[in-house]
Amino acid sequence: MKDLKKMVFIPLLLSMLSTNTLADFQFIFDGHTYDVITSGLTWEGASAAAQNKMINGSPGYLARIDSSEENAEIFNQLSINIPSSDFVNTLAPDGGGASYVWIGANDIQTEGEWVWVDNATQFWQGDSTGTVVGGLYNNWGNEPDDFNGQDSAGIALNDWPFGVAGQWNDVDTENSLYYIIEYAASPDVFNINPGLNDAWFNMATNGQGLLIAVYADISQMFVAWFTYDTVRPPEDVTAFLGEPGHRWLTAQGPYEGDTATLTIFVTEGGVFDSAEPATSTDPAGDGTMTLEFADCTEGLVNYEITSLGISGEFPIERIVSDNVPLCESLEE
């Protein structure tokens, strides 16, 4: 009953909270983790910041790109997650006026000897007419050209006179650019556990939320979703109890690792505090809900409601943190 009583206060609590945004993003490719930092630093500042980060005992370093597949994935992630309106924040004026994200390639030590910062391996010798070293991968535009002493490389977010988006260019190390940290490890996958049992919400939608219950013995999750109709009812529509636009859905299904895959159900009929008339629920459900948890405090909900042909996603977090210590202890 404690959790149910807490749900009564969800609309009030949500109305007291404001929205926030997360600027940086992370992705995994071929067993390595990549953090893209969307605040500008010089190349050396970015390299130092990367070395201060660690995942599962693996220190960070400015990204080393060893294949066309890796380059394509990095560029794809940058394209998806960095809007063009932000390009001005990571601009290199000496790089043909294009925008770039720092990678680990540089020839700071010896001009023309292009090496990766993490292991000092040389992969390129010379300027744009130079040669590959050791058969290692490169993706220069018509670069490098050492224009006014450019000693560090970035991957381009857009085209410039001597190359296209996704290729590399040498630019001045003092440019303040976004940067990519690579780790030779993957983060631990969070495991769903009963410590997630709580009231959760999306800050962007005040007065709505989820009540989550995890049943570890059978690896099932149950969700009560308190929300509203897709459009507001006419002003002359009234309700005897509550608000005419109120809606609640339920969802249930299995979970594994950090992800629960649930079927959404809509229950019809019934009146307040009465056994009659009997309610009905279509056992086939009315769509799907997927909940993916990053940790004990944050998750992401994806939904698809079949009858309405709508789908979407939204982040969730706990309303209060009382159960976080329990959740973390069950992770150990």
Buried (B, 14 or more C-beta within 10 A) or exposed (E): EEBEEBBEEBBEBBEEEEEEEEEEBBBEBEEBBBBBBBBBBBBBBBBEBBBEBEBEEBBBBBBBBBEEEBBBBBBEBBBEBBEEEBBEBBBBEBBBEBBBBBBBBBBBEEEEBBBBBBEEBBBBBBBBEBEEBEEBBBBBBBBBBBBEEBBBBBBBBBBBEBBEBBBBBBBBBEBBBBBBBBBBBBBEEBEBBBBBBBBBBBBEEBBBBBBBBBEEEEEBBBBBBBBBEEEEEEEEEEEEEEEBBBEEBBBBBEBEEBBBBBBBBBEEEEEEEEEEEEEEEEEEBBBBBBBBBEBBBBBBBBBBBEEEEEEEEBBBBBBEEEBBEBBBEBBE
